[in-house]
Amino acid sequence: MKSIMFIIIFIIYLLANIYVFYHIWIAMPANAMGRTALISFIVIAVSSFFISFLAGDVLPIWLAATFYKIGTAWLFILLYFFMVMAVKDIFGLTNRLLHFMPVDAITRYTKENWVGLGFMVGFITLLMFCGYLKYQWKVRVELPIQTYKTIGDSTSTRSLRIVAISDLHLGYGIGKKEFEGWVNIINSENPDIVLIAGDIIDSSVRPLNDEGYDDVFRKIKAPYGVYTCLGNHEYISGIKGSLDFIDKTGVTLLRDAVAFVDSSFYVIGRDDRSNPNRKPLRDLVADLDKSKPIIMLDHQPYDLEETEAYGIDFQFSGHTHQGQVWPISLITKSIYENDHGFVKKGNSNIYVSSGIGIWGGKFRIGTQSEYVVIDINKKQ
């Protein structure tokens, strides 16, 4: 089944590249140097993606990272070229049928015309540059939560500050230096506890081991520690290697497990849905003291009705990235009950993060990279 899906995706990707290449080719005036540059660019962009994922782990890390960044960035650039050209073609076809403007009104600018080609390339370049800047800007999301439960003994009125992040996707795309910047942001919030909702690793654990990312995790400062659950990319990267790496970081992995932190509140970490044998939620909460706050990490935000039914006070999830860019965000919105942001179901508070990191090309268009600061206080 996976092989069939790969073949289908490969064919779609190949056809999209052919479609875009053809339109740029006819838009470009006959010029040997220009067309040679176009062919070279397309070959490098398309092949980089496959080189990165098929041979990245046998290449020097800097070279694998270069192929990864070029190949995955091109995926998003290709998307916008495809959309612009599809709109042009649909408009042209409609005009041929309805004759509401001269037939050559579009083709005079889209065939062998440097001005038309330059405008299209310039527009998409500007759009992607803005998307890159948007990715770099990490949005601080404040989430105050009030509860009737006490954190500590029955007379306690103390609050709990959580910094929660998801979808780090560390590896060939997101380097150690960038990750260090995130840790500085986290520490500046003076959290009591840090929660990570999976996808620490992107596609390979090799760069994390070779570059010593585990040292950076140990720089996170939180009195109650750092807790994480597994995401689907921990399985994609190879579950054994992922578990071995997380074990080195000092981060507490909760894999269908519960931690009773400071005898004050619970943190549940669910295994990812990639494991069809993960424990049902009812088993994880069966023996918990429901008078204490119950916090849950579950990478993929499905079955939110269970969160309410089993008395989870706060669930933090990720996975969706909110699509990363428009119009993919419309797809995630249609798939998930809540693909981003806060929702309350009964007494359960649920937040789905769009992620602090990103998969592939570093572009955010219509979405944001974020970290969430949750302050849980007792209702007076």
C-alpha positions as CSV (number, residue, x, y, z in Angstrom):
1,M,0.0,0.0,0.0
2,K,2.8,2.4,0.9
3,S,4.6,1.6,-2.4
4,I,1.4,2.4,-4.4
5,M,1.0,5.7,-2.5
6,F,4.7,6.6,-3.2
7,I,4.2,5.8,-6.9
8,I,1.1,8.0,-7.1
9,I,2.7,10.9,-5.3
10,F,5.8,10.5,-7.5
11,I,3.7,10.7,-10.7
12,I,1.8,13.7,-9.5
13,Y,5.0,15.5,-8.5
14,L,6.6,14.6,-11.9
15,L,3.5,15.8,-13.9
16,A,3.4,19.1,-11.9
17,N,7.0,19.7,-12.7
18,I,6.5,19.0,-16.4
19,Y,3.5,21.4,-16.4
20,V,5.4,24.2,-14.8
21,F,8.5,23.6,-16.9
22,Y,6.5,23.8,-20.1
23,H,4.8,27.0,-19.2
24,I,8.0,28.7,-18.2
25,W,9.7,27.4,-21.3
26,I,7.0,28.9,-23.6
27,A,7.0,32.2,-21.6
28,M,10.7,32.6,-22.1
29,P,11.9,34.2,-25.3
30,A,14.1,31.9,-27.4
31,N,17.5,32.3,-25.7
32,A,20.1,29.6,-25.4
33,M,21.6,30.9,-22.2
34,G,18.2,31.4,-20.5
35,R,16.8,28.0,-21.5
36,T,20.0,26.2,-20.4
37,A,19.8,27.9,-17.0
38,L,16.1,26.9,-16.8
39,I,16.9,23.2,-17.6
40,S,19.7,23.2,-15.1
41,F,17.6,24.8,-12.3
42,I,14.7,22.3,-12.8
43,V,17.0,19.3,-12.8
44,I,18.8,20.4,-9.6
45,A,15.5,21.4,-7.8
46,V,13.7,18.2,-8.7
47,S,16.6,15.8,-8.1
48,S,17.6,17.4,-4.8
49,F,14.5,16.2,-3.1
50,F,15.1,12.6,-4.1
51,I,18.8,12.7,-3.4
52,S,18.1,14.0,0.1
53,F,15.6,11.4,1.1
54,L,17.2,8.4,-0.7
55,A,20.9,9.1,-0.1
56,G,21.0,11.8,2.5
57,D,22.3,9.6,5.3
58,V,25.4,8.5,3.3
59,L,26.4,12.0,2.2
60,P,28.3,14.6,4.3
61,I,25.8,16.3,6.6
62,W,26.3,19.7,5.0
63,L,25.7,18.3,1.5
64,A,22.6,16.3,2.6
65,A,21.3,19.5,4.3
66,T,21.8,21.4,1.1
67,F,19.9,18.9,-1.0
68,Y,17.2,18.8,1.6
69,K,16.7,22.5,1.7
70,I,16.7,22.9,-2.1
71,G,14.4,20.0,-2.7
72,T,11.8,20.7,-0.1
73,A,11.8,24.5,-0.8
74,W,11.1,23.7,-4.4
75,L,8.0,21.7,-3.4
76,F,6.4,24.8,-2.1
77,I,7.6,27.1,-4.8
78,L,6.3,24.6,-7.3
79,L,2.9,24.7,-5.7
80,Y,2.6,28.5,-6.2
81,F,3.9,28.3,-9.8
82,F,1.4,25.6,-10.5
83,M,-1.5,27.6,-9.0
84,V,-0.6,30.8,-11.0
85,M,-0.3,28.9,-14.2
86,A,-3.5,26.9,-13.6
87,V,-5.4,30.1,-13.0
88,K,-4.0,31.6,-16.2
89,D,-5.0,28.5,-18.2
90,I,-8.5,28.4,-16.8
91,F,-8.9,32.1,-17.5
92,G,-7.7,31.6,-21.1
93,L,-10.0,28.6,-21.7
94,T,-13.0,30.5,-20.3
95,N,-12.1,33.4,-22.6
96,R,-12.0,31.1,-25.6
97,L,-15.5,29.9,-24.8
98,L,-17.1,33.2,-23.8
99,H,-15.0,35.7,-25.9
100,F,-15.1,38.5,-23.3
101,M,-11.7,39.8,-24.3
102,P,-9.3,39.5,-27.2
103,V,-7.8,36.0,-27.5
104,D,-4.2,37.3,-27.4
105,A,-4.8,39.5,-24.4
106,I,-3.1,37.0,-22.1
107,T,-0.8,35.2,-24.5
108,R,1.0,38.4,-25.6
109,Y,2.4,38.5,-22.0
110,T,2.8,34.8,-21.3
111,K,4.5,33.6,-24.5
112,E,8.1,34.6,-25.2
113,N,7.8,37.7,-23.1
114,W,10.4,38.7,-20.5
115,V,8.1,41.2,-18.9
116,G,5.4,38.7,-18.2
117,L,7.8,36.0,-17.1
118,G,9.6,38.5,-14.9
119,F,6.4,39.6,-13.3
120,M,5.3,36.0,-12.5
121,V,8.7,35.0,-11.1
122,G,9.0,38.3,-9.2
123,F,5.6,37.8,-7.6
124,I,6.3,34.3,-6.5
125,T,9.8,35.2,-5.2
126,L,8.4,38.0,-3.1
127,L,5.6,35.7,-1.8
128,M,8.2,33.1,-0.8
129,F,10.5,35.7,0.8
130,C,7.6,36.9,2.9
131,G,6.7,33.3,3.8
132,Y,10.3,32.8,4.9
133,L,10.3,35.8,7.2
134,K,6.9,34.7,8.6
135,Y,8.4,31.3,9.5
136,Q,11.4,33.0,11.3
137,W,9.1,35.0,13.5
138,K,8.1,32.8,16.4
139,V,4.7,33.9,17.7
140,R,4.1,33.8,21.5
141,V,0.7,32.4,22.2
142,E,-0.7,33.2,25.7
143,L,-3.2,30.6,27.0
144,P,-4.6,31.3,30.5
145,I,-6.5,28.3,32.0
146,Q,-8.6,28.3,35.1
147,T,-9.4,25.2,37.0
148,Y,-11.3,24.2,40.2
149,K,-8.6,21.6,40.9
150,T,-5.6,22.4,43.1
151,I,-2.0,22.0,42.1
152,G,-0.6,20.5,45.3
153,D,-2.5,20.0,48.5
154,S,-6.1,21.0,48.9
155,T,-5.2,24.4,50.4
156,S,-2.8,25.3,47.6
157,T,-3.5,28.3,45.3
158,R,-0.3,28.1,43.3
159,S,-0.2,28.4,39.6
160,L,1.6,26.4,37.0
161,R,3.4,27.9,34.0
162,I,3.9,25.6,31.0
163,V,5.8,26.3,27.8
164,A,4.5,23.9,25.2
165,I,6.0,23.3,21.7
166,S,5.4,20.8,19.0
167,D,6.8,19.7,15.6
168,L,10.5,20.7,16.0
169,H,11.5,18.6,13.0
170,L,15.2,18.9,13.9
171,G,17.6,17.5,11.3
172,Y,18.9,18.4,7.9
173,G,16.4,21.3,7.6
174,I,16.6,22.8,11.1
175,G,20.1,23.0,12.5
176,K,21.5,23.1,15.9
177,K,22.1,26.8,16.0
178,E,18.4,27.5,15.2
179,F,17.3,25.1,17.9
180,E,19.6,26.9,20.4
181,G,17.6,30.0,19.6
182,W,14.4,28.3,20.5
183,V,15.8,27.1,23.8
184,N,16.7,30.7,24.7
185,I,13.1,31.7,24.0
186,I,11.8,28.9,26.2
187,N,14.1,29.7,29.1
188,S,13.1,33.4,28.9
189,E,9.6,32.5,29.9
190,N,10.8,30.9,33.2
191,P,8.5,27.8,32.8
192,D,7.8,25.4,35.6
193,I,7.6,22.6,33.1
194,V,8.2,22.2,29.3
195,L,6.0,20.0,27.2
196,I,6.8,18.8,23.6
197,A,4.0,17.2,21.6
198,G,6.1,15.0,19.3
199,D,8.0,15.2,16.0
200,I,11.2,16.2,17.7
201,I,13.0,14.5,14.8
202,D,12.4,15.2,11.1
203,S,13.4,12.4,8.7
204,S,16.7,11.1,10.1
205,V,18.3,10.9,13.5
206,R,21.8,10.9,12.1
207,P,22.4,14.7,12.1
208,L,21.0,15.0,15.6
209,N,23.5,12.4,16.9
210,D,26.5,13.7,14.8
211,E,25.9,17.3,15.6
212,G,25.2,16.8,19.3
213,Y,21.7,18.2,19.5
214,D,21.2,16.4,22.8
215,D,23.5,18.9,24.5
216,V,21.0,21.7,23.6
217,F,18.1,19.8,25.1
218,R,19.9,19.8,28.4
219,K,20.1,23.6,28.4
220,I,16.3,23.8,28.8
221,K,15.6,25.1,32.3
222,A,12.4,24.0,34.0
223,P,12.2,22.9,37.7
224,Y,9.7,20.1,36.9
225,G,11.6,19.0,33.8
226,V,10.8,18.4,30.1
227,Y,8.3,15.8,28.9
228,T,7.5,14.6,25.4
229,C,5.4,12.1,23.6
230,L,6.2,10.4,20.3
231,G,5.1,11.8,16.9
232,N,4.7,10.1,13.5
233,H,8.2,11.4,12.5
234,E,9.8,9.5,15.3
235,Y,8.5,6.4,13.5
236,I,9.5,7.7,10.0
237,S,13.0,8.3,11.3
238,G,13.2,4.8,12.7
239,I,11.7,4.2,16.1
240,K,14.7,2.5,17.7
241,G,17.1,5.3,16.7
242,S,14.6,7.9,17.8
243,L,14.2,6.3,21.2
244,D,17.9,6.0,21.6
245,F,18.4,9.7,20.8
246,I,15.6,10.9,23.1
247,D,17.1,8.9,25.9
248,K,20.3,10.9,25.6
249,T,18.6,14.3,25.8
250,G,17.4,14.1,29.4
251,V,13.9,14.7,28.2
252,T,11.3,12.3,29.8
253,L,9.5,10.3,27.1
254,L,6.0,9.3,28.0
255,R,5.0,6.5,25.7
256,D,1.6,5.4,26.8
257,A,2.7,6.4,30.3
258,V,1.8,8.8,33.1
259,A,4.0,10.9,35.3
260,F,2.7,12.2,38.6
261,V,4.8,15.4,38.8
262,D,5.8,16.7,42.2
263,S,2.8,14.7,43.6
264,S,0.7,17.7,42.3
265,F,-0.5,17.0,38.7
266,Y,-0.4,14.3,36.1
267,V,1.2,14.4,32.6
268,I,0.0,11.7,30.2
269,G,2.0,11.0,27.1
270,R,0.3,8.9,24.4
271,D,2.1,6.8,21.8
272,D,1.6,8.1,18.3
273,R,-1.2,6.7,16.2
274,S,1.5,5.2,13.9
275,N,1.5,2.4,16.5
276,P,-1.8,0.6,16.0
277,N,-1.3,-1.1,19.3
278,R,-1.1,2.0,21.5
279,K,-3.1,1.8,24.7
280,P,-6.6,3.2,24.8
281,L,-7.0,6.4,26.8
282,R,-9.4,4.8,29.3
283,D,-6.5,2.5,30.5
284,L,-4.2,5.4,31.0
285,V,-6.6,7.4,33.2
286,A,-8.1,4.4,35.1
287,D,-6.1,4.8,38.3
288,L,-5.6,8.5,38.4
289,D,-6.8,10.8,41.2
290,K,-9.3,12.9,39.3
291,S,-9.0,15.7,41.9
292,K,-5.6,16.5,40.5
293,P,-5.1,18.4,37.2
294,I,-4.6,16.0,34.3
295,I,-2.5,17.2,31.3
296,M,-2.1,15.1,28.2
297,L,0.3,15.1,25.2
298,D,-1.1,13.4,22.1
299,H,0.7,14.3,18.8
300,Q,-2.2,13.9,16.4
301,P,-5.4,15.7,17.4
302,Y,-8.0,13.0,16.7
303,D,-10.9,11.7,18.9
304,L,-11.2,14.9,20.9
305,E,-14.5,13.6,22.3
306,E,-12.4,11.1,24.3
307,T,-10.5,13.9,25.8
308,E,-13.7,15.3,27.3
309,A,-15.2,11.9,28.2
310,Y,-12.1,10.8,30.2
311,G,-11.7,14.0,32.2
312,I,-8.6,15.4,30.7
313,D,-8.1,19.0,31.9
314,F,-5.7,20.1,29.2
315,Q,-4.6,18.4,26.0
316,F,-1.7,19.7,23.9
317,S,-1.3,18.4,20.3
318,G,0.5,19.3,17.1
319,H,1.0,17.4,13.8
320,T,-1.2,19.5,11.5
321,H,1.2,22.5,11.1
322,Q,-2.1,24.1,10.1
323,G,-1.0,23.1,6.6
324,Q,2.1,25.4,6.7
325,V,0.9,27.3,3.7
326,W,-2.3,28.4,2.1
327,P,-4.2,26.6,0.4
328,I,-3.0,23.4,2.2
329,S,-4.4,25.0,5.3
330,L,-7.8,24.5,3.8
331,I,-7.2,20.8,3.6
332,T,-6.1,20.4,7.2
333,K,-9.1,22.5,8.3
334,S,-11.4,20.0,6.5
335,I,-9.6,16.9,7.9
336,Y,-9.4,17.8,11.6
337,E,-12.1,18.9,14.0
338,N,-9.6,21.5,15.2
339,D,-6.5,21.9,13.1
340,H,-5.1,24.9,15.0
341,G,-5.8,26.8,18.2
342,F,-7.9,26.5,21.3
343,V,-11.1,24.7,21.7
344,K,-13.0,23.8,24.9
345,K,-15.1,20.6,25.1
346,G,-17.0,20.4,28.3
347,N,-14.4,20.9,31.1
348,S,-11.5,19.9,28.8
349,N,-9.2,22.6,27.3
350,I,-7.5,21.6,24.1
351,Y,-4.8,23.4,22.1
352,V,-3.5,22.2,18.7
353,S,-0.3,24.0,17.8
354,S,0.9,24.8,14.3
355,G,4.4,24.0,15.5
356,I,7.5,25.9,16.3
357,G,9.4,24.2,13.5
358,I,8.4,23.1,10.1
359,W,8.6,20.2,7.6
360,G,10.7,21.0,4.5
361,G,10.9,24.4,3.0
362,K,10.9,27.2,5.6
363,F,7.8,29.1,4.5
364,R,4.7,30.1,6.4
365,I,1.9,31.6,4.3
366,G,-1.3,32.2,6.1
367,T,0.0,30.3,9.2
368,Q,2.5,30.8,12.0
369,S,5.4,29.2,13.8
370,E,4.6,29.4,17.5
371,Y,5.3,28.4,21.1
372,V,2.5,28.4,23.7
373,V,2.8,29.8,27.2
374,I,0.1,28.2,29.4
375,D,-0.7,29.6,32.8
376,I,-2.9,27.3,34.9
377,N,-4.5,29.0,37.9
378,K,-7.0,27.8,40.4
379,K,-10.4,29.5,40.2
380,Q,-11.2,31.5,43.2
